[in-house]
């Protein structure tokens, strides 16, 4: 009931994002039901039906990924001061977020079932003169337990993923607490370095300590819902001496190279056959896509570094520092978008169109995966904007013009496009060449 009340009282933009999650869930549920319909209509080809069901894993993963991004930016289930006193602590809000996600996905699953039954002719007459009976199993009884089991995959997976992503985390839960020692006059300190008597009074000693701490002169308030990644200052921008680069760039490059190598090997051993007859080629394409997605945060951080090279001005410094701070938040969905684009280009280049009956379903699946990944990227951009709201407010209080902030945002977008655009095209070409044999 609380989740339903929070859902009804949300902002129109939040409601729109939830409706998009419901639409993605409806599309994924419809594809799952179509795989069931193909299995019912073609009982003599179980391998083809299993392959259709396996291809539904990509839309399912994209829908769950989009649902997590929408749940992270939901202001109604964000921890706020005073809510724990009325029983709405972090764990309860996490449960409310999972329930809200389950409601949205369940709405989409019900819509998918109604559309599927309508196309089968179970609710009304057969539409489209029965042209889509190949994957609907029209005239055959629909096993309701199997249909409900497939439709429950999206709500259960999305709610479980949201619960795991938004679970309360204690600071330093996995490590043993550091021993707390006492400093001068009984003051607490965490450092174990002992100072001799009068060391702090020496000339320059306090300046060295201040340089190590690097506290900002003006600490802007942290916006509600900002993620604590451990690498950002209270203002949302990492300090000048911090070097918290994401660790996924070497692994991403290694997995990408391994995927391209597997594709090249599959093209030599299975020349002249289709990619469906060469599982190694599809495995290489999947590895290349995963590698590009893993390298996204590291490439975004590298892009921020490159913006600040060769005597940068205030504009390039601001754009570069923001990109470095948002490398993990924006770089991951950006890498996923590039991976989807490269994989779609590679598969479209070798598509022969022999199975014309699955053309609408393939188009729906591609649109669903692409739409979910792009929507996830836009949602991550909204989350990043909310996270740096305190920094933006502090800059405006200090007199920074709005045009400068807009130019910095345009510079960030242009730098990301200049780095990820050619990289995506290169990976797509290198992936399509071995698949073509």
C-alpha positions in Angstrom: 0.0 0.0 0.0 2.8 2.4 0.8 4.5 1.6 -2.6 1.2 2.3 -4.3 0.7 5.7 -2.5 4.3 6.7 -3.4 3.7 5.7 -7.0 0.5 7.8 -7.3 2.1 10.9 -5.7 5.2 11.0 -7.8 6.3 13.8 -10.1 5.1 13.5 -13.8 8.7 12.9 -15.0 9.1 10.0 -12.5 5.7 8.6 -13.7 6.9 8.8 -17.3 10.0 6.8 -16.4 7.9 4.2 -14.6 5.6 3.9 -17.7 8.7 3.4 -19.8 9.7 0.5 -17.5 6.2 -0.9 -17.9 6.4 -0.6 -21.7 9.8 -2.3 -21.8 8.4 -5.1 -19.6 5.4 -5.5 -21.9 7.7 -5.8 -24.9 9.9 -8.4 -23.2 6.9 -10.3 -22.0 5.4 -10.4 -25.5 8.7 -11.8 -26.9 8.7 -14.5 -24.2 5.1 -15.4 -25.0 6.0 -15.5 -28.7 8.7 -18.0 -28.0 6.2 -20.1 -26.1 3.8 -19.8 -29.1 6.5 -21.0 -31.5 7.2 -24.0 -29.3 3.5 -24.9 -29.2 3.1 -24.5 -33.0 6.3 -26.3 -33.9 6.7 -29.3 -31.5 9.0 -31.0 -34.0 11.7 -28.3 -33.8 12.6 -27.9 -30.2 16.1 -26.5 -31.0 14.6 -23.5 -32.9 12.2 -22.8 -30.1 15.0 -23.0 -27.5 17.1 -20.6 -29.6 14.2 -18.1 -29.8 13.8 -18.3 -26.0 17.5 -17.8 -25.5 17.5 -14.6 -27.7 15.0 -13.2 -25.2 17.8 -13.0 -22.6 19.1 -9.7 -24.2 15.7 -7.8 -23.9 15.3 -9.2 -20.4 18.7 -8.0 -19.3 18.1 -4.6 -20.9 14.8 -4.2 -19.2 16.2 -5.1 -15.8 19.1 -2.7 -16.3 16.7 0.1 -17.2 14.5 -0.7 -14.2 17.6 -0.4 -11.9 18.5 3.0 -13.4 14.9 4.3 -12.9 14.8 3.0 -9.3 18.1 4.8 -8.5 16.7 8.2 -9.7 13.3 7.8 -7.9 13.0 10.7 -5.4 10.1 9.1 -3.6 12.2 6.3 -2.2 15.3 8.2 -1.5 16.6 8.2 2.1 15.9 11.5 3.8 16.4 12.8 7.4 13.6 12.0 9.8 12.1 9.0 7.9 13.8 6.4 10.1 11.8 7.8 13.0 8.6 6.8 11.4 9.9 3.3 10.3 11.1 4.2 6.8 14.8 3.4 7.1 17.1 2.5 4.3 16.0 -1.2 4.3 12.3 -0.3 4.2 12.9 2.2 1.4 14.8 -0.4 -0.5 11.8 -2.7 -0.1 9.5 0.0 -1.3 11.7 0.6 -4.4 11.6 -3.1 -5.2 7.8 -3.2 -4.8 7.3 -0.2 -7.0 9.5 -1.8 -9.7 7.5 -5.0 -9.4 4.3 -3.1 -9.8 5.5 -1.4 -13.0 6.8 -4.6 -14.5 3.7 -6.5 -13.6 1.6 -3.9 -15.3 3.7 -4.4 -18.5 3.4 -8.2 -18.2 -0.4 -8.0 -18.0 -0.5 -5.7 -21.0 1.7 -8.2 -22.9 -0.6 -11.1 -22.1 -3.7 -9.1 -23.2 -2.0 -8.2 -26.5 -0.9 -11.8 -27.1 -4.3 -13.1 -26.4 -5.9 -10.5 -28.7 -3.5 -11.4 -31.6 -4.3 -15.1 -31.1 -8.0 -14.4 -31.4 -8.9 -15.6 -27.9 -10.5 -12.3 -26.9 -11.9 -11.2 -30.2 -11.6 -12.3 -33.8 -8.3 -13.0 -35.5 -6.7 -9.7 -36.4 -4.5 -9.2 -39.5 -6.4 -12.0 -41.3 -4.3 -14.6 -39.4 -1.0 -13.4 -40.9 0.9 -13.8 -37.6 -0.1 -17.3 -36.7 3.4 -18.7 -37.0 4.5 -17.6 -33.6 1.1 -17.3 -31.9 0.0 -21.0 -31.9 -3.5 -19.9 -32.9 -6.0 -22.6 -32.5 -4.0 -24.5 -29.8 -4.8 -24.2 -26.1 -2.4 -21.9 -24.3 -0.9 -23.5 -21.2 -1.6 -20.9 -18.5 1.0 -22.0 -16.0 3.8 -21.8 -18.6 2.6 -18.4 -19.7 2.4 -17.0 -16.2 5.9 -18.4 -15.4 7.4 -16.6 -18.4 5.6 -13.4 -17.6 6.8 -13.5 -14.0 10.4 -13.5 -15.1 10.6 -9.7 -15.7 8.9 -8.5 -12.4 10.9 -11.0 -10.3 14.2 -10.3 -11.9 13.8 -6.5 -11.9 12.6 -6.3 -8.3 15.4 -8.6 -7.1 18.0 -6.6 -9.0 16.7 -3.4 -7.6 16.8 -4.8 -4.1 20.4 -5.9 -4.6 21.5 -2.6 -6.2 19.8 -0.4 -3.5 20.5 -2.5 -0.4 21.8 -0.6 2.6 25.6 -0.6 2.7 27.6 0.1 5.9 30.8 2.0 5.4 33.7 -0.4 5.4 31.5 -3.4 6.2 34.0 -5.8 4.7 37.1 -4.5 6.5 38.1 -4.6 10.1 37.8 -1.2 11.8 41.0 0.7 12.2 42.4 1.0 15.7 41.5 4.5 17.1 44.4 6.1 18.9 44.5 9.3 21.0 46.3 12.4 19.9 47.2 15.6 21.7 45.1 16.5 24.7 43.0 13.3 24.3 41.7 14.1 20.8 40.8 11.2 18.6 42.9 10.5 15.5 43.1 7.6 13.1 46.7 7.9 12.0 49.3 5.7 13.7 52.2 8.1 12.9 53.6 9.4 16.2 54.8 13.0 16.4 57.6 14.2 18.7 56.9 16.9 21.2 56.6 20.3 19.5 56.5 18.9 16.0 53.3 20.6 15.1 54.7 24.0 16.2 57.6 23.9 13.8 57.3 26.3 10.8 55.6 24.7 7.9 54.4 21.6 9.7 50.7 22.6 9.7 50.9 23.5 6.0 52.1 20.0 5.1 49.2 18.5 7.1 46.7 20.8 5.4 48.1 19.9 2.0 47.6 16.2 2.8 44.0 16.7 3.9 43.0 18.9 0.9 39.8 20.2 2.4 37.9 22.6 0.1 37.5 26.1 1.2 33.7 26.1 0.4 32.0 22.8 1.0 28.8 22.7 -1.0 26.0 20.5 0.5 25.7 17.0 -0.8 22.4 16.6 -2.8 19.9 14.0 -1.7 20.5 10.7 -3.3 24.1 11.3 -4.4 26.0 8.1 -4.5 29.0 7.8 -2.2 31.6 6.3 -4.4 34.4 7.0 -2.0 36.3 9.1 -4.7 34.4 12.4 -4.6 34.7 15.4 -2.4 31.6 16.8 -0.6 31.1 19.2 -3.5 30.7 16.3 -6.0 34.0 16.9 -7.8 37.1 14.9 -6.8 40.0 16.8 -5.3 42.9 17.9 -7.4 45.2 15.3 -5.9 42.8 12.3 -6.2 43.4 9.6 -8.8 40.4 7.2 -8.4 40.4 5.8 -12.0 37.9 2.9 -12.6 39.7 -0.4 -12.7 37.8 -1.9 -15.6 39.7 -0.5 -18.5 42.5 -3.1 -18.7 39.9 -5.9 -18.3 37.6 -4.4 -20.9 40.4 -4.1 -23.4 41.5 -7.7 -22.7 38.0 -9.1 -23.1 37.4 -7.0 -26.2 40.6 -8.3 -27.8 39.7 -11.9 -26.8 36.3 -11.6 -28.4 37.7 -10.3 -31.7 40.3 -13.1 -31.7 37.5 -15.7 -31.1 35.6 -14.2 -34.0 38.6 -14.3 -36.3 39.3 -17.9 -35.4 35.6 -18.9 -36.0 35.7 -17.2 -39.4 38.7 -19.3 -40.5 37.3 -22.6 -39.2 33.7 -22.1 -40.5 34.1 -20.1 -43.7 31.0 -20.1 -45.8 28.5 -21.0 -43.1 26.0 -18.6 -41.4 26.8 -17.2 -37.9 24.0 -19.3 -36.4 25.9 -22.4 -37.4 29.0 -21.1 -35.7 28.5 -20.7 -31.9 32.1 -19.5 -31.5 31.4 -16.5 -33.7 28.4 -15.5 -31.6 30.5 -16.1 -28.5 33.2 -13.8 -29.8 30.7 -11.1 -30.6 29.3 -11.4 -27.1 32.8 -11.1 -25.6 33.6 -8.1 -27.7 30.4 -6.4 -26.5 31.1 -7.2 -22.9 34.6 -5.9 -23.2 33.4 -2.6 -24.7 30.8 -2.3 -21.9 33.5 -2.9 -19.2 35.8 -0.4 -20.7 33.2 2.4 -20.7 33.9 3.9 -17.2 37.7 3.8 -17.8 37.4 5.4 -21.2 35.1 8.1 -19.7 37.7 8.8 -17.0 40.4 8.9 -19.7 38.4 11.4 -21.7 38.2 13.6 -18.7 42.0 13.4 -18.3 42.6 14.3 -21.9 40.4 17.3 -21.6 42.7 18.7 -19.0 46.0 18.3 -20.8 48.1 21.0 -22.5 47.5 24.1 -20.4 43.7 23.8 -19.9 41.5 26.8 -19.0 38.7 27.0 -16.6 36.2 25.5 -19.0 38.2 22.5 -19.8 39.2 22.0 -16.2 35.5 22.0 -15.1 34.4 19.7 -17.9 37.3 17.3 -17.3 36.8 17.1 -13.5 33.1 16.5 -13.9 33.8 13.7 -16.4 36.2 12.1 -14.0 33.7 12.3 -11.2 31.0 10.8 -13.3 33.1 8.1 -14.9 31.4 5.2 -13.1 27.9 6.6 -13.2 27.7 7.7 -16.8 30.5 5.6 -18.4 29.0 2.2 -17.7 25.6 2.9 -19.5 27.5 4.7 -22.3 29.7 1.6 -22.8 26.6 -0.6 -22.9 25.0 1.7 -25.6 28.2 1.4 -27.7 28.3 -2.3 -27.2 24.6 -2.7 -28.3 25.2 -0.4 -31.4 28.3 -2.4 -32.5 26.6 -5.8 -31.9 23.5 -4.6 -33.8 25.6 -3.4 -36.7 27.6 -6.6 -36.9 24.4 -8.8 -36.8 22.7 -6.6 -39.4 25.6 -6.9 -41.8 25.3 -10.7 -42.0 21.5 -10.9 -41.8 20.3 -12.9 -44.8 16.5 -12.7 -44.2 15.8 -16.4 -44.8 13.4 -16.6 -41.8 10.9 -13.9 -42.8 8.4 -15.0 -40.2 10.6 -13.8 -37.3 11.3 -10.4 -38.9 8.8 -8.4 -36.8 10.0 -10.1 -33.6 13.7 -9.4 -34.4 12.8 -5.8 -35.1 10.9 -5.6 -31.8 13.8 -7.1 -29.9 16.4 -4.8 -31.4 14.2 -1.7 -30.8 13.6 -2.9 -27.2 17.3 -3.4 -26.4 18.4 -0.2 -28.1 15.6 1.8 -26.5 16.3 0.4 -23.0 20.0 1.1 -23.2 19.5 4.7 -24.5 16.9 5.4 -21.9 19.3 4.0 -19.2 22.0 6.4 -20.5 19.6 9.3 -20.3 18.4 8.3 -16.8 22.1 8.0 -15.7 22.6 11.6 -17.0 19.7 12.8 -14.9 21.1 11.0 -11.9 24.5 12.6 -12.5 22.8 16.0 -12.7 21.1 15.4 -9.4 24.4 14.3 -7.8 26.2 17.5 -8.8 23.4 19.8 -7.9 25.3 21.0 -4.9 28.4 21.8 -7.0 26.3 23.7 -9.6 24.6 25.7 -6.8 28.0 26.5 -5.3 29.4 27.7 -8.6 26.4 29.9 -9.2 26.8 31.4 -5.8 30.4 32.2 -6.6 29.3 34.0 -9.7 29.8 31.5 -12.5 27.6 32.4 -15.5 25.0 29.9 -16.7 26.5 30.0 -20.2 29.8 28.7 -18.9 28.1 25.7 -17.3 26.2 25.0 -20.5 29.4 25.2 -22.6 31.0 22.8 -20.1 28.2 20.4 -20.6 28.4 20.7 -24.4 32.2 20.2 -24.2 31.7 17.0 -22.2 29.2 15.6 -24.7 31.4 16.5 -27.6 34.4 14.9 -26.0 32.5 11.7 -25.3 31.1 11.6 -28.8 34.6 12.2 -30.3 36.0 9.3 -28.3 33.2 6.7 -28.3 31.9 7.3 -31.8 35.0 6.2 -33.8 35.7 3.4 -31.2 32.2 2.0 -31.7 32.4 2.1 -35.5 35.8 0.4 -35.4 34.6 -2.4 -33.1 31.5 -2.8 -35.2 33.6 -3.2 -38.4 36.0 -5.5 -36.8 33.1 -7.6 -35.4 31.2 -7.7 -38.7 34.2 -8.7 -40.8 34.8 -12.2 -39.2 31.0 -12.8 -39.1 30.7 -12.3 -42.8 33.3 -15.1 -43.3 
